[in-house]
Amino acid sequence: MKTLDVSVVTPSGPVLEGSFDMVVCKAETGEIGILPGHIPLVAPLQISAVRLKNGNETKKLTVNGGFMEVQPDKVTILAQSAEKATEIDVQRAKEAKERAERRLQAKQDTVDKTRAELALKRAMNRLNVGN
């Protein structure tokens, strides 16, 4: 059976390299599944989980934005940051979520709401993948 060579790369270096049957990402336009032989494509990614499937096994990792480049036999994800599910510090993610929620509930004009919303999305993504 054909597989896809998948590379997930951040500015810090490679996070994951491997061959998978299917890749599922959340692009800006919605969720997209990639199988071997897919047409070439470049898509911006949301803060979300990436699911990598091999038979009945599924690996998950977080990506915090970035781009996905698809070729018929290769998928490259260039992300601002990415973490494997096994590397996520769940307690730290819970604390980040609570901090972001407190900032969003604050009635102060000095709070950057957009930044707090993004921090909340990142924390929720890490918690969803890490659990």
Secondary structure, 3 states (H helix, E strand, C coil): CCCEEEEEEECCEEEEEEEECEEEEEECCEEEEECCCCCCEEEEEEEEEEEEEECCEEEEEEEEEEEEEEECCEEEEECCCEEEHHHCCHHHHHHHHHHHHHHHHCCCCCCCHHHHHHHHHHHHHHHHHHC
